[in-house]
Amino acid sequence: MKISSLCLLSLPLTAAFVPQGNNVAVMNKNSLHAEAVSTLPSPSKPIFDPLGLYGEEAPERLAGLIKPLESSAVQYNKQVEDPLGLYSVTSPERMDGIIKALESSYNKDIVDPLRLYQDTAQVSSEVQMSASLPFLPRPALLDGTLPGDRGFDPLNFASDASALQWQRKAEIKHARLAMLAAVGWPMAELLHKDIASAFDLPNLLASGDRVPSVLNGGLAHASSPVFWIAAIAVAGVIEIQESVEANDSCKLNPADKGFDPINLGGKTMKQKHFMHEAELFNGRLGMLAITGFAIQEWFLNSAVVDQIPIFFKPMNVAMEQLMNV
């Protein structure tokens, strides 16, 4: 009886010195990790794992050798840009404020004419859009104060004030030449043959009674190179004279040549602005028209006055020609 009671009393004492099963497993697991970590070499550079290839129980991660990829960017005072939104809202990088908008690094206003941004707070409301191209911002120098200015400069030709002045001068020259050409082109096709026969001169029109142009090869019909020499010489004299005047004086309006014999330019500033715009708009239309004449005659192989006679011939002649077609 005494022996059995002694055995019962000794059981709790012996249990206190025997490890339980779970504790043994934990101790074995920790000892294995400790042995694995102790065997790892100490690298001179940290290990980056952006794809998460190292598991949570990997010895390298337990040893603290795995560093976040963005730590190098933060170390060099750089920001992480995420234009594709790959970092979630709850990611540590976004929570720490490391990720910045891509546009912030360029210090530019965000323009969203197609309403692609869901968060309208990111879109700048102070940017003015171009009147002619509403999906593009208005160029800085084209604020609408100049005659004919509608904010059209998609290729940024007027990058500065000097370039803008040069482009204005070139446009008004081409506009005036185009308006003269748009009138002279059909008049040549209508009157050249009669005038040439009246003065017993050769016919210089191209085939199909078309005006000579680059596209139909008619420029080769000039009887003598003297014509081209004279044309280039006259253009050179005009340009040289204008360059000398530009060096001697500064004209704010390159279109002002002092030519207004019947006083159509207007008296007030508002009237002058209106007339300058009217000249530019008609000149732009003339440039499109003269280009259309050349392409149309090259493609259809006939004179433009015969293609649309209702615009260039008397009504009875035009109707007869259209009925015959």
FENDA-V371638 format. One record per backbone hydrogen bond with DSSP energy under -1.0 kcal/mol. NH is the residue of the N-H (numbers start at 1). CO is the residue of the C=O. If there is no record, write none. Layout:
# FENDA-V371638
nh:NH co:CO
nh:NH co:CO
This chain:
# FENDA-V371638
nh:5 co:1
nh:6 co:2
nh:7 co:3
nh:8 co:4
nh:9 co:5
nh:10 co:6
nh:14 co:10
nh:15 co:11
nh:16 co:12
nh:24 co:20
nh:25 co:21
nh:26 co:22
nh:27 co:23
nh:28 co:24
nh:29 co:25
nh:30 co:26
nh:31 co:27
nh:32 co:28
nh:33 co:29
nh:34 co:30
nh:35 co:31
nh:36 co:32
nh:37 co:33
nh:38 co:34
nh:39 co:35
nh:40 co:37
nh:47 co:65
nh:52 co:49
nh:58 co:55
nh:62 co:58
nh:63 co:59
nh:64 co:61
nh:65 co:60
nh:67 co:47
nh:71 co:68
nh:74 co:70
nh:75 co:71
nh:76 co:72
nh:77 co:74
nh:78 co:73
nh:80 co:98
nh:85 co:82
nh:91 co:88
nh:95 co:91
nh:96 co:92
nh:98 co:93
nh:100 co:80
nh:106 co:103
nh:115 co:112
nh:120 co:118
nh:122 co:119
nh:124 co:110
nh:130 co:136
nh:132 co:150
nh:136 co:133
nh:138 co:128
nh:143 co:141
nh:149 co:146
nh:156 co:153
nh:159 co:157
nh:164 co:160
nh:165 co:161
nh:166 co:162
nh:167 co:163
nh:168 co:164
nh:169 co:165
nh:170 co:166
nh:171 co:167
nh:172 co:168
nh:173 co:169
nh:174 co:170
nh:175 co:171
nh:176 co:172
nh:177 co:173
nh:178 co:174
nh:179 co:175
nh:180 co:176
nh:181 co:177
nh:182 co:178
nh:183 co:179
nh:184 co:180
nh:185 co:181
nh:187 co:183
nh:188 co:184
nh:189 co:185
nh:190 co:186
nh:191 co:187
nh:192 co:188
nh:195 co:191
nh:196 co:192
nh:197 co:193
nh:198 co:194
nh:199 co:195
nh:201 co:196
nh:206 co:210
nh:209 co:206
nh:218 co:213
nh:221 co:218
nh:227 co:224
nh:229 co:225
nh:230 co:226
nh:231 co:227
nh:232 co:228
nh:233 co:229
nh:234 co:230
nh:235 co:231
nh:236 co:232
nh:237 co:233
nh:238 co:234
nh:239 co:235
nh:240 co:236
nh:241 co:237
nh:242 co:238
nh:243 co:239
nh:244 co:240
nh:245 co:241
nh:246 co:242
nh:247 co:243
nh:248 co:244
nh:249 co:245
nh:256 co:253
nh:263 co:260
nh:272 co:268
nh:273 co:269
nh:274 co:270
nh:275 co:271
nh:276 co:272
nh:277 co:273
nh:278 co:274
nh:279 co:275
nh:280 co:276
nh:281 co:277
nh:282 co:278
nh:283 co:279
nh:284 co:280
nh:285 co:281
nh:286 co:282
nh:287 co:283
nh:288 co:284
nh:289 co:285
nh:290 co:286
nh:291 co:287
nh:292 co:288
nh:293 co:289
nh:294 co:290
nh:295 co:291
nh:296 co:292
nh:297 co:293
nh:298 co:294
nh:299 co:295
nh:300 co:296
nh:301 co:297
nh:307 co:303
nh:308 co:304
nh:311 co:308
nh:313 co:309
nh:318 co:314
nh:319 co:315
nh:320 co:316
nh:321 co:317
nh:322 co:318
nh:323 co:319
nh:324 co:320
nh:325 co:321
